[in-house]
Amino acid sequence: MFTYQTTDRKEARRFRIAQFNGRTATVRSAGATVTGRVRAIVESGSGGMTAWVVTIVPDQPKAAAIARHAPRLCFAAEDEL
């Protein structure tokens, strides 16, 4: 699990909407990018400034798609007589 803290109200709202709709959310922090499902959002009002702590469960990286070759069909074959 990945924990992220933000003080941006719009960003917290975006995470709440992603959690409610079951969509993935992406966080970019300190050069790292984490994509996953939002598990929890907790509001923290300590220190006089409102902050939100977001918990994200990272998705497994998708395996590279296997390249499919086109079928080899010969439409221009001549009929032998």
N, CA, C and O atoms as a Maestro MAE file, in Angstrom:
{
 s_m_m2io_version
 :::
 2.0.0
}

f_m_ct {
 s_m_title
 :::
 protein
 m_atom[324] {
  # First column is atom index #
  i_m_mmod_type
  r_m_x_coord
  r_m_y_coord
  r_m_z_coord
  i_m_residue_number
  s_m_chain_name
  s_m_pdb_residue_name
  s_m_pdb_atom_name
  i_m_atomic_number
  :::
  1 25 0.833 -1.177 0.000 1 A "MET " " N  " 7
  2 3 0.000 0.000 0.000 1 A "MET " " CA " 6
  3 2 0.880 1.243 0.000 1 A "MET " " C  " 6
  4 15 1.988 1.238 0.535 1 A "MET " " O  " 8
  5 25 0.382 2.270 -0.590 2 A "PHE " " N  " 7
  6 3 1.091 3.528 -0.726 2 A "PHE " " CA " 6
  7 2 0.273 4.601 -0.020 2 A "PHE " " C  " 6
  8 15 -0.927 4.722 -0.264 2 A "PHE " " O  " 8
  9 25 0.907 5.379 0.851 3 A "THR " " N  " 7
  10 3 0.229 6.450 1.578 3 A "THR " " CA " 6
  11 2 0.730 7.788 1.064 3 A "THR " " C  " 6
  12 15 1.933 8.001 0.914 3 A "THR " " O  " 8
  13 25 -0.202 8.680 0.797 4 A "TYR " " N  " 7
  14 3 0.108 9.981 0.213 4 A "TYR " " CA " 6
  15 2 -0.662 11.043 0.976 4 A "TYR " " C  " 6
  16 15 -1.846 10.863 1.262 4 A "TYR " " O  " 8
  17 25 -0.004 12.151 1.311 5 A "GLN " " N  " 7
  18 3 -0.666 13.227 2.038 5 A "GLN " " CA " 6
  19 2 -0.731 14.464 1.161 5 A "GLN " " C  " 6
  20 15 0.258 14.836 0.530 5 A "GLN " " O  " 8
  21 25 -1.886 15.096 1.121 6 A "THR " " N  " 7
  22 3 -2.074 16.289 0.306 6 A "THR " " CA " 6
  23 2 -2.860 17.337 1.088 6 A "THR " " C  " 6
  24 15 -3.665 17.008 1.959 6 A "THR " " O  " 8
  25 25 -2.612 18.605 0.760 7 A "THR " " N  " 7
  26 3 -3.371 19.701 1.348 7 A "THR " " CA " 6
  27 2 -4.263 20.357 0.300 7 A "THR " " C  " 6
  28 15 -4.986 21.308 0.597 7 A "THR " " O  " 8
  29 25 -4.207 19.847 -0.916 8 A "ASP " " N  " 7
  30 3 -5.000 20.395 -2.017 8 A "ASP " " CA " 6
  31 2 -6.407 19.808 -1.984 8 A "ASP " " C  " 6
  32 15 -6.597 18.595 -2.076 8 A "ASP " " O  " 8
  33 25 -7.380 20.693 -1.851 9 A "ARG " " N  " 7
  34 3 -8.774 20.270 -1.759 9 A "ARG " " CA " 6
  35 2 -9.268 19.614 -3.045 9 A "ARG " " C  " 6
  36 15 -10.012 18.635 -2.996 9 A "ARG " " O  " 8
  37 25 -8.859 20.145 -4.192 10 A "LYS " " N  " 7
  38 3 -9.290 19.592 -5.482 10 A "LYS " " CA " 6
  39 2 -8.726 18.189 -5.688 10 A "LYS " " C  " 6
  40 15 -9.410 17.301 -6.199 10 A "LYS " " O  " 8
  41 25 -7.488 18.003 -5.290 11 A "GLU " " N  " 7
  42 3 -6.864 16.691 -5.429 11 A "GLU " " CA " 6
  43 2 -7.542 15.663 -4.531 11 A "GLU " " C  " 6
  44 15 -7.757 14.523 -4.943 11 A "GLU " " O  " 8
  45 25 -7.878 16.060 -3.309 12 A "ALA " " N  " 7
  46 3 -8.581 15.161 -2.391 12 A "ALA " " CA " 6
  47 2 -9.947 14.780 -2.960 12 A "ALA " " C  " 6
  48 15 -10.380 13.634 -2.844 12 A "ALA " " O  " 8
  49 25 -10.606 15.732 -3.561 13 A "ARG " " N  " 7
  50 3 -11.917 15.460 -4.170 13 A "ARG " " CA " 6
  51 2 -11.780 14.482 -5.333 13 A "ARG " " C  " 6
  52 15 -12.618 13.598 -5.512 13 A "ARG " " O  " 8
  53 25 -10.720 14.647 -6.123 14 A "ARG " " N  " 7
  54 3 -10.462 13.738 -7.246 14 A "ARG " " CA " 6
  55 2 -10.256 12.310 -6.746 14 A "ARG " " C  " 6
  56 15 -10.748 11.361 -7.356 14 A "ARG " " O  " 8
  57 25 -9.530 12.158 -5.638 15 A "PHE " " N  " 7
  58 3 -9.321 10.830 -5.064 15 A "PHE " " CA " 6
  59 2 -10.620 10.244 -4.515 15 A "PHE " " C  " 6
  60 15 -10.860 9.044 -4.641 15 A "PHE " " O  " 8
  61 25 -11.451 11.076 -3.913 16 A "ARG " " N  " 7
  62 3 -12.740 10.583 -3.397 16 A "ARG " " CA " 6
  63 2 -13.640 10.109 -4.524 16 A "ARG " " C  " 6
  64 15 -14.301 9.078 -4.400 16 A "ARG " " O  " 8
  65 25 -13.671 10.846 -5.614 17 A "ILE " " N  " 7
  66 3 -14.489 10.450 -6.766 17 A "ILE " " CA " 6
  67 2 -13.968 9.144 -7.354 17 A "ILE " " C  " 6
  68 15 -14.755 8.272 -7.720 17 A "ILE " " O  " 8
  69 25 -12.649 9.004 -7.448 18 A "ALA " " N  " 7
  70 3 -12.061 7.762 -7.967 18 A "ALA " " CA " 6
  71 2 -12.409 6.583 -7.058 18 A "ALA " " C  " 6
  72 15 -12.693 5.489 -7.545 18 A "ALA " " O  " 8
  73 25 -12.388 6.797 -5.751 19 A "GLN " " N  " 7
  74 3 -12.735 5.728 -4.814 19 A "GLN " " CA " 6
  75 2 -14.202 5.350 -4.955 19 A "GLN " " C  " 6
  76 15 -14.534 4.166 -4.990 19 A "GLN " " O  " 8
  77 25 -15.072 6.328 -5.034 20 A "PHE " " N  " 7
  78 3 -16.511 6.074 -5.123 20 A "PHE " " CA " 6
  79 2 -16.865 5.332 -6.404 20 A "PHE " " C  " 6
  80 15 -17.710 4.437 -6.389 20 A "PHE " " O  " 8
  81 25 -16.215 5.702 -7.529 21 A "ASN " " N  " 7
  82 3 -16.536 5.088 -8.818 21 A "ASN " " CA " 6
  83 2 -15.725 3.830 -9.105 21 A "ASN " " C  " 6
  84 15 -15.953 3.174 -10.121 21 A "ASN " " O  " 8
  85 25 -14.788 3.482 -8.233 22 A "GLY " " N  " 7
  86 3 -13.991 2.278 -8.436 22 A "GLY " " CA " 6
  87 2 -12.956 2.407 -9.530 22 A "GLY " " C  " 6
  88 15 -12.541 1.405 -10.111 22 A "GLY " " O  " 8
  89 25 -12.536 3.614 -9.817 23 A "ARG " " N  " 7
  90 3 -11.544 3.854 -10.861 23 A "ARG " " CA " 6
  91 2 -10.153 3.908 -10.264 23 A "ARG " " C  " 6
  92 15 -9.986 4.032 -9.051 23 A "ARG " " O  " 8
  93 25 -9.160 3.813 -11.129 24 A "THR " " N  " 7
  94 3 -7.784 3.938 -10.663 24 A "THR " " CA " 6
  95 2 -7.408 5.409 -10.576 24 A "THR " " C  " 6
  96 15 -7.965 6.249 -11.283 24 A "THR " " O  " 8
  97 25 -6.466 5.706 -9.709 25 A "ALA " " N  " 7
  98 3 -5.950 7.061 -9.558 25 A "ALA " " CA " 6
  99 2 -4.439 7.007 -9.678 25 A "ALA " " C  " 6
  100 15 -3.814 6.006 -9.326 25 A "ALA " " O  " 8
  101 25 -3.856 8.084 -10.176 26 A "THR " " N  " 7
  102 3 -2.415 8.151 -10.343 26 A "THR " " CA " 6
  103 2 -1.856 9.272 -9.477 26 A "THR " " C  " 6
  104 15 -2.377 10.387 -9.471 26 A "THR " " O  " 8
  105 25 -0.782 8.958 -8.740 27 A "VAL " " N  " 7
  106 3 -0.116 9.930 -7.877 27 A "VAL " " CA " 6
  107 2 1.316 10.069 -8.344 27 A "VAL " " C  " 6
  108 15 2.013 9.074 -8.544 27 A "VAL " " O  " 8
  109 25 1.757 11.306 -8.517 28 A "ARG " " N  " 7
  110 3 3.156 11.578 -8.853 28 A "ARG " " CA " 6
  111 2 3.761 12.329 -7.673 28 A "ARG " " C  " 6
  112 15 3.348 13.443 -7.350 28 A "ARG " " O  " 8
  113 25 4.745 11.700 -7.037 29 A "SER " " N  " 7
  114 3 5.359 12.304 -5.863 29 A "SER " " CA " 6
  115 2 6.844 11.964 -5.828 29 A "SER " " C  " 6
  116 15 7.218 10.794 -5.903 29 A "SER " " O  " 8
  117 25 7.682 12.977 -5.717 30 A "ALA " " N  " 7
  118 3 9.131 12.822 -5.593 30 A "ALA " " CA " 6
  119 2 9.710 11.945 -6.703 30 A "ALA " " C  " 6
  120 15 10.562 11.095 -6.443 30 A "ALA " " O  " 8
  121 25 9.259 12.145 -7.914 31 A "GLY " " N  " 7
  122 3 9.799 11.409 -9.046 31 A "GLY " " CA " 6
  123 2 9.213 10.025 -9.251 31 A "GLY " " C  " 6
  124 15 9.534 9.363 -10.238 31 A "GLY " " O  " 8
  125 25 8.360 9.572 -8.340 32 A "ALA " " N  " 7
  126 3 7.746 8.247 -8.477 32 A "ALA " " CA " 6
  127 2 6.296 8.406 -8.909 32 A "ALA " " C  " 6
  128 15 5.619 9.350 -8.503 32 A "ALA " " O  " 8
  129 25 5.828 7.483 -9.727 33 A "THR " " N  " 7
  130 3 4.439 7.485 -10.165 33 A "THR " " CA " 6
  131 2 3.800 6.181 -9.714 33 A "THR " " C  " 6
  132 15 4.302 5.096 -10.009 33 A "THR " " O  " 8
  133 25 2.671 6.298 -8.985 34 A "VAL " " N  " 7
  134 3 1.948 5.127 -8.496 34 A "VAL " " CA " 6
  135 2 0.532 5.192 -9.024 34 A "VAL " " C  " 6
  136 15 -0.144 6.210 -8.879 34 A "VAL " " O  " 8
  137 25 0.077 4.108 -9.639 35 A "THR " " N  " 7
  138 3 -1.290 4.003 -10.139 35 A "THR " " CA " 6
  139 2 -1.958 2.837 -9.438 35 A "THR " " C  " 6
  140 15 -1.398 1.744 -9.355 35 A "THR " " O  " 8
  141 25 -3.172 3.079 -8.928 36 A "GLY " " N  " 7
  142 3 -3.884 2.013 -8.243 36 A "GLY " " CA " 6
  143 2 -5.248 2.455 -7.769 36 A "GLY " " C  " 6
  144 15 -5.712 3.552 -8.082 36 A "GLY " " O  " 8
  145 25 -5.879 1.587 -7.014 37 A "ARG " " N  " 7
  146 3 -7.208 1.852 -6.467 37 A "ARG " " CA " 6
  147 2 -7.095 2.584 -5.140 37 A "ARG " " C  " 6
  148 15 -6.236 2.267 -4.317 37 A "ARG " " O  " 8
  149 25 -7.971 3.571 -4.935 38 A "VAL " " N  " 7
  150 3 -7.980 4.321 -3.686 38 A "VAL " " CA " 6
  151 2 -8.710 3.489 -2.640 38 A "VAL " " C  " 6
  152 15 -9.868 3.116 -2.825 38 A "VAL " " O  " 8
  153 25 -8.022 3.204 -1.544 39 A "ARG " " N  " 7
  154 3 -8.614 2.392 -0.489 39 A "ARG " " CA " 6
  155 2 -9.258 3.247 0.585 39 A "ARG " " C  " 6
  156 15 -10.345 2.921 1.063 39 A "ARG " " O  " 8
  157 25 -8.604 4.339 0.976 40 A "ALA " " N  " 7
  158 3 -9.144 5.184 2.049 40 A "ALA " " CA " 6
  159 2 -8.660 6.610 1.898 40 A "ALA " " C  " 6
  160 15 -7.579 6.870 1.370 40 A "ALA " " O  " 8
  161 25 -9.501 7.543 2.381 41 A "ILE " " N  " 7
  162 3 -9.142 8.949 2.463 41 A "ILE " " CA " 6
  163 2 -9.535 9.415 3.859 41 A "ILE " " C  " 6
  164 15 -10.699 9.325 4.250 41 A "ILE " " O  " 8
  165 25 -8.559 9.911 4.598 42 A "VAL " " N  " 7
  166 3 -8.812 10.355 5.972 42 A "VAL " " CA " 6
  167 2 -8.417 11.823 6.073 42 A "VAL " " C  " 6
  168 15 -7.322 12.214 5.670 42 A "VAL " " O  " 8
  169 25 -9.331 12.635 6.621 43 A "GLU " " N  " 7
  170 3 -9.051 14.048 6.791 43 A "GLU " " CA " 6
  171 2 -8.331 14.266 8.120 43 A "GLU " " C  " 6
  172 15 -8.746 13.756 9.161 43 A "GLU " " O  " 8
  173 25 -7.256 15.027 8.060 44 A "SER " " N  " 7
  174 3 -6.477 15.309 9.245 44 A "SER " " CA " 6
  175 2 -6.451 16.817 9.444 44 A "SER " " C  " 6
  176 15 -5.911 17.536 8.604 44 A "SER " " O  " 8
  177 25 -7.015 17.303 10.521 45 A "GLY " " N  " 7
  178 3 -7.093 18.744 10.774 45 A "GLY " " CA " 6
  179 2 -6.089 19.220 11.798 45 A "GLY " " C  " 6
  180 15 -6.237 20.312 12.345 45 A "GLY " " O  " 8
  181 25 -5.074 18.426 12.067 46 A "SER " " N  " 7
  182 3 -4.090 18.819 13.069 46 A "SER " " CA " 6
  183 2 -3.146 19.885 12.524 46 A "SER " " C  " 6
  184 15 -2.868 19.926 11.326 46 A "SER " " O  " 8
  185 25 -2.661 20.738 13.404 47 A "GLY " " N  " 7
  186 3 -1.703 21.757 12.991 47 A "GLY " " CA " 6
  187 2 -2.343 22.988 12.375 47 A "GLY " " C  " 6
  188 15 -1.631 23.819 11.811 47 A "GLY " " O  " 8
  189 25 -3.638 23.137 12.458 48 A "GLY " " N  " 7
  190 3 -4.313 24.311 11.931 48 A "GLY " " CA " 6
  191 2 -4.525 24.293 10.429 48 A "GLY " " C  " 6
  192 15 -5.202 25.173 9.898 48 A "GLY " " O  " 8
  193 25 -3.967 23.319 9.733 49 A "MET " " N  " 7
  194 3 -4.132 23.230 8.287 49 A "MET " " CA " 6
  195 2 -4.767 21.883 7.944 49 A "MET " " C  " 6
  196 15 -4.319 20.839 8.419 49 A "MET " " O  " 8
  197 25 -5.798 21.912 7.128 50 A "THR " " N  " 7
  198 3 -6.475 20.677 6.766 50 A "THR " " CA " 6
  199 2 -5.661 19.919 5.733 50 A "THR " " C  " 6
  200 15 -5.211 20.486 4.737 50 A "THR " " O  " 8
  201 25 -5.478 18.631 5.983 51 A "ALA " " N  " 7
  202 3 -4.755 17.766 5.062 51 A "ALA " " CA " 6
  203 2 -5.524 16.461 4.936 51 A "ALA " " C  " 6
  204 15 -6.306 16.104 5.818 51 A "ALA " " O  " 8
  205 25 -5.300 15.755 3.843 52 A "TRP " " N  " 7
  206 3 -5.937 14.469 3.613 52 A "TRP " " CA " 6
  207 2 -4.860 13.416 3.409 52 A "TRP " " C  " 6
  208 15 -3.887 13.635 2.688 52 A "TRP " " O  " 8
  209 25 -5.047 12.276 4.049 53 A "VAL " " N  " 7
  210 3 -4.133 11.149 3.888 53 A "VAL " " CA " 6
  211 2 -4.848 10.132 3.013 53 A "VAL " " C  " 6
  212 15 -5.917 9.636 3.370 53 A "VAL " " O  " 8
  213 25 -4.253 9.824 1.866 54 A "VAL " " N  " 7
  214 3 -4.848 8.937 0.876 54 A "VAL " " CA " 6
  215 2 -4.057 7.632 0.865 54 A "VAL " " C  " 6
  216 15 -2.829 7.644 0.774 54 A "VAL " " O  " 8
  217 25 -4.762 6.515 0.957 55 A "THR " " N  " 7
  218 3 -4.124 5.197 0.880 55 A "THR " " CA " 6
  219 2 -4.493 4.571 -0.453 55 A "THR " " C  " 6
  220 15 -5.670 4.444 -0.787 55 A "THR " " O  " 8
  221 25 -3.467 4.179 -1.217 56 A "ILE " " N  " 7
  222 3 -3.674 3.606 -2.550 56 A "ILE " " CA " 6
  223 2 -3.064 2.216 -2.593 56 A "ILE " " C  " 6
  224 15 -1.943 2.002 -2.133 56 A "ILE " " O  " 8
  225 25 -3.819 1.269 -3.153 57 A "VAL " " N  " 7
  226 3 -3.317 -0.087 -3.381 57 A "VAL " " CA " 6
  227 2 -2.861 -0.137 -4.833 57 A "VAL " " C  " 6
  228 15 -3.691 -0.049 -5.738 57 A "VAL " " O  " 8
  229 25 -1.548 -0.279 -5.077 58 A "PRO " " N  " 7
  230 3 -1.040 -0.256 -6.458 58 A "PRO " " CA " 6
  231 2 -1.558 -1.430 -7.280 58 A "PRO " " C  " 6
  232 15 -1.713 -2.542 -6.776 58 A "PRO " " O  " 8
  233 25 -1.820 -1.160 -8.557 59 A "ASP " " N  " 7
  234 3 -2.209 -2.212 -9.498 59 A "ASP " " CA " 6
  235 2 -0.966 -2.968 -9.932 59 A "ASP " " C  " 6
  236 15 0.139 -2.426 -9.939 59 A "ASP " " O  " 8
  237 25 -1.165 -4.222 -10.293 60 A "GLN " " N  " 7
  238 3 -0.068 -5.020 -10.832 60 A "GLN " " CA " 6
  239 2 0.243 -4.507 -12.235 60 A "GLN " " C  " 6
  240 15 -0.678 -4.197 -12.990 60 A "GLN " " O  " 8
  241 25 1.510 -4.414 -12.595 61 A "PRO " " N  " 7
  242 3 1.833 -3.975 -13.958 61 A "PRO " " CA " 6
  243 2 1.313 -4.973 -14.977 61 A "PRO " " C  " 6
  244 15 1.390 -6.184 -14.772 61 A "PRO " " O  " 8
  245 25 0.788 -4.457 -16.070 62 A "LYS " " N  " 7
  246 3 0.237 -5.312 -17.112 62 A "LYS " " CA " 6
  247 2 1.371 -5.970 -17.880 62 A "LYS " " C  " 6
  248 15 2.391 -5.349 -18.180 62 A "LYS " " O  " 8
  249 25 1.168 -7.225 -18.185 63 A "ALA " " N  " 7
  250 3 2.162 -7.954 -18.972 63 A "ALA " " CA " 6
  251 2 2.150 -7.417 -20.399 63 A "ALA " " C  " 6
  252 15 1.110 -6.995 -20.904 63 A "ALA " " O  " 8
  253 25 3.275 -7.435 -21.021 64 A "ALA " " N  " 7
  254 3 3.359 -6.955 -22.397 64 A "ALA " " CA " 6
  255 2 2.488 -7.833 -23.287 64 A "ALA " " C  " 6
  256 15 2.502 -9.060 -23.188 64 A "ALA " " O  " 8
  257 25 1.748 -7.189 -24.134 65 A "ALA " " N  " 7
  258 3 0.848 -7.924 -25.024 65 A "ALA " " CA " 6
  259 2 1.669 -8.751 -26.005 65 A "ALA " " C  " 6
  260 15 2.677 -8.289 -26.540 65 A "ALA " " O  " 8
  261 25 1.227 -9.959 -26.224 66 A "ILE " " N  " 7
  262 3 1.906 -10.845 -27.166 66 A "ILE " " CA " 6
  263 2 1.571 -10.367 -28.581 66 A "ILE " " C  " 6
  264 15 0.407 -10.194 -28.943 66 A "ILE " " O  " 8
  265 25 2.610 -10.163 -29.352 67 A "ALA " " N  " 7
  266 3 2.408 -9.699 -30.722 67 A "ALA " " CA " 6
  267 2 1.772 -10.814 -31.538 67 A "ALA " " C  " 6
  268 15 2.253 -11.948 -31.552 67 A "ALA " " O  " 8
  269 25 0.703 -10.479 -32.204 68 A "ARG " " N  " 7
  270 3 0.018 -11.454 -33.041 68 A "ARG " " CA " 6
  271 2 0.376 -11.192 -34.490 68 A "ARG " " C  " 6
  272 15 0.307 -10.063 -34.977 68 A "ARG " " O  " 8
  273 25 0.756 -12.247 -35.156 69 A "HIS " " N  " 7
  274 3 1.084 -12.130 -36.568 69 A "HIS " " CA " 6
  275 2 -0.196 -12.216 -37.387 69 A "HIS " " C  " 6
  276 15 -1.141 -12.915 -37.021 69 A "HIS " " O  " 8
  277 25 -0.207 -11.504 -38.485 70 A "ALA " " N  " 7
  278 3 -1.359 -11.536 -39.377 70 A "ALA " " CA " 6
  279 2 -1.422 -12.895 -40.060 70 A "ALA " " C  " 6
  280 15 -0.382 -13.471 -40.377 70 A "ALA " " O  " 8
  281 25 -2.613 -13.415 -40.291 71 A "PRO " " N  " 7
  282 3 -2.720 -14.699 -40.980 71 A "PRO " " CA " 6
  283 2 -2.207 -14.582 -42.409 71 A "PRO " " C  " 6
  284 15 -2.391 -13.563 -43.074 71 A "PRO " " O  " 8
  285 25 -1.575 -15.624 -42.850 72 A "ARG " " N  " 7
  286 3 -1.019 -15.617 -44.204 72 A "ARG " " CA " 6
  287 2 -2.016 -16.267 -45.154 72 A "ARG " " C  " 6
  288 15 -2.120 -17.491 -45.239 72 A "ARG " " O  " 8
  289 25 -2.721 -15.438 -45.841 73 A "LEU " " N  " 7
  290 3 -3.698 -15.915 -46.808 73 A "LEU " " CA " 6
  291 2 -3.248 -15.488 -48.204 73 A "LEU " " C  " 6
  292 15 -2.704 -14.400 -48.391 73 A "LEU " " O  " 8
  293 25 -3.478 -16.339 -49.149 74 A "CYS " " N  " 7
  294 3 -3.079 -16.039 -50.518 74 A "CYS " " CA " 6
  295 2 -4.353 -15.921 -51.357 74 A "CYS " " C  " 6
  296 15 -4.916 -16.929 -51.784 74 A "CYS " " O  " 8
  297 25 -4.798 -14.696 -51.586 75 A "PHE " " N  " 7
  298 3 -6.005 -14.460 -52.340 75 A "PHE " " CA " 6
  299 2 -5.746 -14.408 -53.843 75 A "PHE " " C  " 6
  300 15 -6.672 -14.547 -54.643 75 A "PHE " " O  " 8
  301 25 -4.519 -14.213 -54.213 76 A "ALA " " N  " 7
  302 3 -4.200 -14.033 -55.638 76 A "ALA " " CA " 6
  303 2 -3.671 -15.317 -56.274 76 A "ALA " " C  " 6
  304 15 -2.985 -15.254 -57.294 76 A "ALA " " O  " 8
  305 25 -3.969 -16.457 -55.705 77 A "ALA " " N  " 7
  306 3 -3.478 -17.718 -56.252 77 A "ALA " " CA " 6
  307 2 -4.194 -18.016 -57.582 77 A "ALA " " C  " 6
  308 15 -5.407 -17.852 -57.706 77 A "ALA " " O  " 8
  309 25 -3.421 -18.447 -58.544 78 A "GLU " " N  " 7
  310 3 -3.989 -18.748 -59.860 78 A "GLU " " CA " 6
  311 2 -4.484 -20.199 -59.877 78 A "GLU " " C  " 6
  312 15 -3.879 -21.090 -59.281 78 A "GLU " " O  " 8
  313 25 -5.570 -20.397 -60.557 79 A "ASP " " N  " 7
  314 3 -6.096 -21.757 -60.707 79 A "ASP " " CA " 6
  315 2 -5.277 -22.506 -61.754 79 A "ASP " " C  " 6
  316 15 -5.046 -22.000 -62.852 79 A "ASP " " O  " 8
  317 25 -4.860 -23.664 -61.418 80 A "GLU " " N  " 7
  318 3 -4.111 -24.455 -62.385 80 A "GLU " " CA " 6
  319 2 -5.078 -25.353 -63.153 80 A "GLU " " C  " 6
  320 15 -5.915 -26.023 -62.547 80 A "GLU " " O  " 8
  321 25 -4.972 -25.370 -64.460 81 A "LEU " " N  " 7
  322 3 -5.859 -26.179 -65.295 81 A "LEU " " CA " 6
  323 2 -5.135 -27.310 -65.936 81 A "LEU " " C  " 6
  324 15 -5.737 -28.090 -66.674 81 A "LEU " " O  " 8
  :::
 }
 m_bond[323] {
  # First column is bond index #
  i_m_from
  i_m_to
  i_m_order
  :::
  1 1 2 1
  2 2 3 1
  3 3 4 2
  4 3 5 1
  5 5 6 1
  6 6 7 1
  7 7 8 2
  8 7 9 1
  9 9 10 1
  10 10 11 1
  11 11 12 2
  12 11 13 1
  13 13 14 1
  14 14 15 1
  15 15 16 2
  16 15 17 1
  17 17 18 1
  18 18 19 1
  19 19 20 2
  20 19 21 1
  21 21 22 1
  22 22 23 1
  23 23 24 2
  24 23 25 1
  25 25 26 1
  26 26 27 1
  27 27 28 2
  28 27 29 1
  29 29 30 1
  30 30 31 1
  31 31 32 2
  32 31 33 1
  33 33 34 1
  34 34 35 1
  35 35 36 2
  36 35 37 1
  37 37 38 1
  38 38 39 1
  39 39 40 2
  40 39 41 1
  41 41 42 1
  42 42 43 1
  43 43 44 2
  44 43 45 1
  45 45 46 1
  46 46 47 1
  47 47 48 2
  48 47 49 1
  49 49 50 1
  50 50 51 1
  51 51 52 2
  52 51 53 1
  53 53 54 1
  54 54 55 1
  55 55 56 2
  56 55 57 1
  57 57 58 1
  58 58 59 1
  59 59 60 2
  60 59 61 1
  61 61 62 1
  62 62 63 1
  63 63 64 2
  64 63 65 1
  65 65 66 1
  66 66 67 1
  67 67 68 2
  68 67 69 1
  69 69 70 1
  70 70 71 1
  71 71 72 2
  72 71 73 1
  73 73 74 1
  74 74 75 1
  75 75 76 2
  76 75 77 1
  77 77 78 1
  78 78 79 1
  79 79 80 2
  80 79 81 1
  81 81 82 1
  82 82 83 1
  83 83 84 2
  84 83 85 1
  85 85 86 1
  86 86 87 1
  87 87 88 2
  88 87 89 1
  89 89 90 1
  90 90 91 1
  91 91 92 2
  92 91 93 1
  93 93 94 1
  94 94 95 1
  95 95 96 2
  96 95 97 1
  97 97 98 1
  98 98 99 1
  99 99 100 2
  100 99 101 1
  101 101 102 1
  102 102 103 1
  103 103 104 2
  104 103 105 1
  105 105 106 1
  106 106 107 1
  107 107 108 2
  108 107 109 1
  109 109 110 1
  110 110 111 1
  111 111 112 2
  112 111 113 1
  113 113 114 1
  114 114 115 1
  115 115 116 2
  116 115 117 1
  117 117 118 1
  118 118 119 1
  119 119 120 2
  120 119 121 1
  121 121 122 1
  122 122 123 1
  123 123 124 2
  124 123 125 1
  125 125 126 1
  126 126 127 1
  127 127 128 2
  128 127 129 1
  129 129 130 1
  130 130 131 1
  131 131 132 2
  132 131 133 1
  133 133 134 1
  134 134 135 1
  135 135 136 2
  136 135 137 1
  137 137 138 1
  138 138 139 1
  139 139 140 2
  140 139 141 1
  141 141 142 1
  142 142 143 1
  143 143 144 2
  144 143 145 1
  145 145 146 1
  146 146 147 1
  147 147 148 2
  148 147 149 1
  149 149 150 1
  150 150 151 1
  151 151 152 2
  152 151 153 1
  153 153 154 1
  154 154 155 1
  155 155 156 2
  156 155 157 1
  157 157 158 1
  158 158 159 1
  159 159 160 2
  160 159 161 1
  161 161 162 1
  162 162 163 1
  163 163 164 2
  164 163 165 1
  165 165 166 1
  166 166 167 1
  167 167 168 2
  168 167 169 1
  169 169 170 1
  170 170 171 1
  171 171 172 2
  172 171 173 1
  173 173 174 1
  174 174 175 1
  175 175 176 2
  176 175 177 1
  177 177 178 1
  178 178 179 1
  179 179 180 2
  180 179 181 1
  181 181 182 1
  182 182 183 1
  183 183 184 2
  184 183 185 1
  185 185 186 1
  186 186 187 1
  187 187 188 2
  188 187 189 1
  189 189 190 1
  190 190 191 1
  191 191 192 2
  192 191 193 1
  193 193 194 1
  194 194 195 1
  195 195 196 2
  196 195 197 1
  197 197 198 1
  198 198 199 1
  199 199 200 2
  200 199 201 1
  201 201 202 1
  202 202 203 1
  203 203 204 2
  204 203 205 1
  205 205 206 1
  206 206 207 1
  207 207 208 2
  208 207 209 1
  209 209 210 1
  210 210 211 1
  211 211 212 2
  212 211 213 1
  213 213 214 1
  214 214 215 1
  215 215 216 2
  216 215 217 1
  217 217 218 1
  218 218 219 1
  219 219 220 2
  220 219 221 1
  221 221 222 1
  222 222 223 1
  223 223 224 2
  224 223 225 1
  225 225 226 1
  226 226 227 1
  227 227 228 2
  228 227 229 1
  229 229 230 1
  230 230 231 1
  231 231 232 2
  232 231 233 1
  233 233 234 1
  234 234 235 1
  235 235 236 2
  236 235 237 1
  237 237 238 1
  238 238 239 1
  239 239 240 2
  240 239 241 1
  241 241 242 1
  242 242 243 1
  243 243 244 2
  244 243 245 1
  245 245 246 1
  246 246 247 1
  247 247 248 2
  248 247 249 1
  249 249 250 1
  250 250 251 1
  251 251 252 2
  252 251 253 1
  253 253 254 1
  254 254 255 1
  255 255 256 2
  256 255 257 1
  257 257 258 1
  258 258 259 1
  259 259 260 2
  260 259 261 1
  261 261 262 1
  262 262 263 1
  263 263 264 2
  264 263 265 1
  265 265 266 1
  266 266 267 1
  267 267 268 2
  268 267 269 1
  269 269 270 1
  270 270 271 1
  271 271 272 2
  272 271 273 1
  273 273 274 1
  274 274 275 1
  275 275 276 2
  276 275 277 1
  277 277 278 1
  278 278 279 1
  279 279 280 2
  280 279 281 1
  281 281 282 1
  282 282 283 1
  283 283 284 2
  284 283 285 1
  285 285 286 1
  286 286 287 1
  287 287 288 2
  288 287 289 1
  289 289 290 1
  290 290 291 1
  291 291 292 2
  292 291 293 1
  293 293 294 1
  294 294 295 1
  295 295 296 2
  296 295 297 1
  297 297 298 1
  298 298 299 1
  299 299 300 2
  300 299 301 1
  301 301 302 1
  302 302 303 1
  303 303 304 2
  304 303 305 1
  305 305 306 1
  306 306 307 1
  307 307 308 2
  308 307 309 1
  309 309 310 1
  310 310 311 1
  311 311 312 2
  312 311 313 1
  313 313 314 1
  314 314 315 1
  315 315 316 2
  316 315 317 1
  317 317 318 1
  318 318 319 1
  319 319 320 2
  320 319 321 1
  321 321 322 1
  322 322 323 1
  323 323 324 2
  :::
 }
}
